[in-house]
Amino acid sequence: MRRLAAGEWVGEVLERCTGCMSCDAACPNGAHPYGLLLERFGERYLATGIPRVFCNAMPQRDGPNIWRGLERWLSKREKENLELWARPPDGDEVLFLGCNQRLTPYVADTALFKDLEVFSDPGQCCGEYYLRLGMFEEARRKATGLSSRFRELGIRKVIAFCPACHNTMVNLAPRALGVDFDIEVTGLVDWISDRVSSGGIRPLRRLEGSVTVQDPCHASFLGVEAVGKVRDMLKLLGLEVVEMEPSGVAAECCGLGASLGRYSLIDVTRTGLHRTRRSRRTGADLTCAWCNGCYMVMNMFRLVYPQAPPVYHLLELLQLSTFERPRRKLPARSAQLLAAAVESAAPTGWAGFSLTEQRIGQASA
């Protein structure tokens, strides 16, 4: 920590970091060591740029990206919903879908949200992905733009579908970027828990079997209360919870954040397969993810490791308990996402991402 604080590149920490943020949860003094890692990643970005393959995972990037590549495979209903959700809301309370939900919009297509206005602006992003890559100015620009958009629309309360959006709005943006979202922000898990407690959602059918939980990296910031609510909900649905090791606020990355340490897809694959095998070792009948990133990635790894338990979003399990059939598009969507990612990554090579011109430029590797 001293060496990191002094500005050194500490390879044994930074090159093995999977971005799981558990160091912040583990620190007994609340020193937030993850911030030191982000500072060094920021310096690396300014010095070398980032690989083209990770630029293609930026939703607002000009040129090829996963979102554009996936469009041709979205169903008519998904496209209609995305168009509907992009319209300015009528009320001042919205369920905000982040970038990842635009890759699997069918997950949010549920009667559970019949009393909510769903909003997803394709031109806006909370900035979390850019922050984790060390692109501070771009992350600040994205967070500021989203905050301004909420104010422009008169939105006073946001229910964040994505834990990454939730954590960014309430923790990362104010602390690391100096951007305050002057609105009430709550997470999807909190909203579901409140609705079930108040009787707004009534689980009618008890599910059978056991479930293990893939907790997102952002659980380290969102805390044990959010983690506990997920378990309480699963038990209420009749499922036996079998914990993966580690889990909760100290959970390992699903694989998505493992790219940070060395900008290596090999690290992503190694970490993702490791976590997928962990889910199988629990002996659980299925895996529950409450982060759409984890949901997508772990389903993608099941393409090559089908022995792992099927991965369900928490919403899908809640739908089953209310006799609503989830609109699951797996494993086809996993294969489509993989194909879109491979297609958008070509041609391979290194490139710097221009903060001012929003385009791929040349940078030294």
C-alpha positions in Angstrom: 0.0 0.0 0.0 2.9 2.4 0.8 4.5 1.7 -2.6 1.2 2.2 -4.4 0.6 5.4 -2.5 4.1 6.5 -3.6 3.1 6.1 -7.2 5.0 2.9 -7.9 3.7 0.2 -10.3 3.4 -2.7 -7.9 3.1 -5.6 -10.3 2.3 -8.3 -7.7 -0.8 -6.4 -6.9 -1.9 -4.5 -10.0 -1.1 -7.3 -12.6 -3.1 -9.8 -10.5 -6.0 -7.5 -9.7 -9.4 -8.8 -11.0 -11.2 -5.6 -10.0 -13.4 -7.4 -7.5 -13.1 -4.4 -5.0 -12.9 -6.9 -2.1 -9.8 -5.1 -0.8 -12.0 -2.2 0.2 -14.4 -4.5 2.0 -11.5 -6.3 3.7 -9.6 -3.3 5.0 -10.2 -3.0 8.7 -9.4 0.7 8.7 -11.6 1.8 5.9 -8.6 3.1 3.9 -10.2 2.3 0.5 -7.1 0.7 -1.2 -9.1 0.2 -4.4 -8.7 3.9 -5.0 -4.9 3.5 -5.1 -5.3 0.8 -7.7 -7.5 3.0 -9.8 -4.9 5.8 -9.7 -2.2 3.6 -11.0 -4.5 2.2 -13.7 -5.2 5.8 -14.7 -1.5 6.5 -15.1 -1.0 3.4 -17.2 -3.9 4.5 -19.4 -2.3 7.9 -20.0 1.0 6.3 -20.8 0.0 3.4 -23.1 -3.7 3.7 -24.0 -5.7 0.5 -23.9 -6.1 -2.4 -26.3 -8.6 -2.1 -29.1 -10.6 -5.1 -27.8 -11.6 -3.1 -24.7 -12.5 0.0 -26.6 -15.0 -2.2 -28.4 -16.7 -2.9 -25.1 -17.5 0.8 -24.7 -21.2 1.4 -25.5 -21.0 4.9 -26.8 -17.9 4.3 -28.9 -17.9 5.4 -32.5 -17.3 2.4 -34.7 -17.7 -1.3 -34.0 -18.8 -2.4 -30.5 -20.7 -5.2 -28.9 -24.0 -3.3 -28.7 -24.0 -2.6 -32.4 -22.9 -6.1 -33.2 -25.8 -7.6 -31.2 -28.6 -5.5 -32.7 -29.3 -7.9 -35.5 -30.0 -10.7 -33.1 -32.4 -8.8 -30.8 -36.0 -9.9 -31.1 -38.7 -7.6 -32.4 -40.1 -7.3 -28.9 -36.7 -6.4 -27.5 -36.2 -3.7 -30.1 -39.7 -2.3 -29.5 -39.0 -2.2 -25.7 -35.7 -0.5 -26.1 -37.3 2.2 -28.3 -40.1 2.6 -25.7 -37.8 2.8 -22.8 -35.6 5.4 -24.5 -38.5 7.9 -24.5 -38.5 10.6 -21.8 -40.5 9.4 -18.8 -43.7 11.1 -17.6 -43.1 10.8 -13.9 -40.2 11.7 -11.6 -39.4 8.1 -10.5 -37.8 5.6 -13.0 -36.3 2.2 -13.1 -33.0 3.0 -14.9 -31.5 0.3 -17.1 -27.7 0.6 -17.5 -25.7 -0.3 -20.6 -25.5 -4.1 -19.8 -29.3 -4.4 -19.7 -29.4 -3.2 -23.3 -27.6 -6.4 -24.2 -30.3 -8.6 -22.5 -33.4 -6.4 -22.5 -35.6 -9.5 -22.2 -34.6 -9.7 -18.5 -36.4 -6.4 -17.7 -39.4 -7.4 -19.7 -41.6 -8.5 -16.8 -45.0 -7.8 -15.2 -43.1 -7.2 -11.9 -42.3 -3.7 -13.3 -45.9 -2.9 -14.4 -46.1 0.0 -11.9 -42.7 1.4 -12.8 -41.5 3.6 -15.7 -38.5 2.0 -17.3 -35.9 4.3 -18.7 -32.8 3.5 -20.7 -31.1 6.3 -22.7 -28.7 4.8 -25.3 -26.7 8.0 -25.3 -26.0 7.9 -21.5 -23.7 5.9 -19.3 -22.9 6.1 -15.6 -19.2 6.0 -16.4 -18.3 2.9 -14.3 -16.6 1.0 -17.1 -14.4 3.9 -18.0 -13.5 4.5 -14.3 -12.3 0.9 -13.9 -10.1 1.3 -16.9 -8.5 4.3 -15.3 -10.1 6.7 -17.8 -11.0 9.3 -15.2 -11.8 12.2 -17.5 -14.1 10.2 -19.7 -15.8 8.6 -16.6 -16.3 12.0 -15.1 -17.8 13.3 -18.4 -20.2 10.3 -18.6 -21.3 10.6 -15.0 -21.8 14.3 -15.3 -23.8 13.8 -18.5 -26.1 11.2 -16.9 -26.6 13.4 -13.8 -27.5 16.3 -16.0 -29.9 14.2 -18.0 -31.8 13.2 -14.9 -32.1 16.8 -13.9 -33.2 17.8 -17.4 -36.0 15.2 -17.3 -37.1 16.2 -13.7 -36.3 12.7 -12.3 -36.1 12.8 -8.5 -35.7 9.0 -7.8 -33.8 6.3 -9.6 -34.1 2.6 -9.0 -30.8 1.3 -10.4 -31.3 -2.1 -12.2 -27.6 -2.6 -12.3 -25.4 -2.8 -9.1 -22.6 -1.1 -11.0 -24.9 1.9 -11.7 -26.1 2.0 -8.1 -22.6 1.9 -6.7 -21.3 4.5 -9.2 -24.1 7.0 -8.4 -23.9 6.7 -4.6 -20.3 6.0 -4.0 -17.8 6.0 -6.9 -18.9 9.1 -8.8 -19.0 11.4 -5.7 -15.7 10.0 -4.2 -13.5 9.4 -7.2 -15.0 11.8 -9.8 -16.4 14.6 -7.8 -19.9 14.1 -9.4 -22.9 14.2 -7.2 -26.2 12.7 -8.3 -28.6 15.0 -6.4 -31.4 12.5 -6.5 -32.6 9.6 -4.4 -31.0 6.4 -5.7 -31.9 2.9 -4.6 -30.9 -0.5 -5.9 -33.1 -3.1 -7.6 -32.5 -5.6 -4.7 -33.8 -3.0 -2.2 -36.8 -2.2 -4.3 -37.7 -5.9 -4.7 -37.3 -6.5 -0.9 -39.5 -3.5 -0.1 -42.2 -4.6 -2.6 -42.3 -8.1 -1.2 -42.5 -6.8 2.4 -45.3 -4.4 1.5 -47.2 -7.0 -0.4 -46.8 -5.3 -3.8 -45.2 -8.5 -5.0 -46.6 -11.8 -3.7 -44.5 -14.9 -4.4 -47.1 -17.6 -4.7 -45.1 -20.6 -5.7 -42.3 -22.2 -3.7 -39.4 -23.2 -5.9 -37.5 -26.4 -5.2 -33.8 -27.2 -5.0 -30.7 -25.4 -4.0 -29.0 -22.2 -5.3 -25.6 -20.6 -5.1 -25.1 -16.9 -5.5 -22.6 -15.0 -7.7 -22.3 -11.7 -5.9 -21.1 -8.8 -8.1 -17.8 -6.8 -7.4 -19.9 -3.8 -6.4 -21.3 -5.8 -3.4 -18.0 -4.8 -1.7 -19.3 -1.2 -1.6 -23.1 -1.9 -1.4 -22.5 -3.9 1.8 -23.7 -6.9 3.7 -27.2 -5.6 3.9 -27.8 -5.9 0.1 -26.0 -9.3 0.1 -28.3 -10.5 2.9 -31.4 -9.3 1.2 -30.6 -11.5 -1.8 -30.3 -14.5 0.4 -33.5 -13.7 2.3 -35.3 -13.4 -1.0 -34.0 -16.8 -2.3 -35.0 -18.5 0.9 -38.4 -16.9 0.8 -38.8 -18.4 -2.7 -38.2 -21.9 -1.1 -34.6 -22.4 -2.3 -31.7 -23.6 -0.1 -28.8 -21.3 -0.4 -25.4 -23.0 -0.8 -22.5 -20.5 -0.6 -19.7 -20.3 -3.1 -16.3 -19.6 -1.6 -15.6 -16.7 -1.3 -19.0 -15.0 -1.4 -20.8 -11.8 -0.3 -18.7 -8.6 -0.1 -15.6 -10.7 -0.6 -16.8 -12.6 -3.7 -14.5 -13.3 -6.5 -15.0 -11.6 -9.9 -17.1 -13.4 -12.5 -14.3 -12.8 -15.0 -15.4 -9.5 -16.5 -13.2 -7.3 -14.3 -10.1 -9.6 -14.6 -9.2 -7.7 -17.8 -8.0 -4.8 -15.7 -4.7 -6.2 -14.4 -2.9 -6.9 -17.7 -5.5 -6.0 -20.4 -5.5 -9.7 -21.1 -8.5 -11.8 -22.4 -6.5 -14.9 -21.1 -7.0 -13.5 -17.6 -10.7 -13.0 -18.2 -11.0 -16.6 -19.4 -9.0 -18.0 -16.5 -10.9 -16.1 -13.9 -14.3 -16.8 -15.4 -13.7 -20.5 -15.7 -12.4 -20.6 -12.2 -15.6 -18.9 -10.8 -17.8 -21.2 -13.0 -16.1 -24.2 -11.6 -16.6 -22.8 -8.1 -20.3 -22.7 -8.8 -20.3 -26.4 -9.8 -18.4 -27.5 -6.7 -21.2 -26.2 -4.5 -23.4 -28.9 -5.8 -26.2 -26.4 -6.2 -29.0 -26.9 -8.8 -28.6 -23.4 -10.2 -26.7 -20.1 -9.8 -28.4 -16.8 -9.0 -26.8 -13.6 -10.3 -28.1 -10.1 -9.3 -25.8 -8.3 -11.6 -26.5 -8.4 -15.3 -22.7 -8.4 -16.1 -22.3 -11.6 -13.9 -25.4 -13.0 -15.5 -24.1 -12.5 -19.0 -20.5 -13.6 -18.4 -21.3 -16.8 -16.4 -23.8 -17.8 -19.0 -21.2 -17.3 -21.6 -18.7 -19.5 -19.8 -21.4 -22.2 -19.5 -21.0 -22.6 -23.3 -17.6 -24.2 -22.7 -18.3 -25.6 -19.2 -21.9 -26.9 -19.4 -21.4 -28.9 -16.2 -21.9 -25.7 -14.2 -25.4 -25.1 -12.9 -27.8 -22.9 -15.0 -27.5 -19.2 -14.3 -30.6 -17.2 -13.5 -31.1 -13.6 -12.8 -32.8 -12.9 -9.4 -35.7 -11.4 -11.3 -36.2 -14.6 -13.3 -36.5 -16.6 -10.2 -39.0 -14.1 -8.7 -40.9 -14.4 -12.0 -41.1 -18.1 -11.7 -42.5 -17.8 -8.1 -45.3 -15.5 -9.4 -46.2 -17.9 -12.2 -44.8 -15.6 -14.8 -42.6 -17.3 -17.4 -39.3 -15.5 -17.9 -38.4 -14.6 -21.5 -35.0 -16.4 -21.3 -33.0 -16.5 -24.5 -30.2 -18.8 -23.4 -28.0 -20.3 -24.5 -28.5 -18.5 -27.8 -27.9 -15.0 -26.4 -24.7 -16.2 -24.9 -23.4 -17.4 -28.2 -24.7 -14.2 -29.9 -22.8 -12.0 -27.3 -19.7 -14.0 -27.9 -20.0 -13.6 -31.7 -20.6 -9.9 -31.4 -17.6 -9.5 -29.1 -15.3 -11.4 -31.5 -16.6 -9.5 -34.5 -16.2 -6.1 -32.9 -12.6 -6.9 -31.8 -11.3 -7.3 -35.3 -8.8 -6.2 -36.4 -6.7 -6.8 -33.3 -4.0 -4.5 -32.1 -3.4 -1.7 -29.6 -4.9 1.7 -29.8 -5.4 4.7 -27.5 -8.9 6.0 -26.9 -9.0 9.8 -27.5 -10.8 11.5 -24.7 -11.5 14.6 -26.8 -12.4 13.1 -30.2 -14.2 10.0 -29.0 -12.4 7.7 -31.5 -9.7 5.2 -31.7 -6.2 6.6 -32.3 -2.7 5.4 -32.2 -0.8 4.9 -29.0 2.5 3.2 -28.0 2.2 -0.2 -26.5 
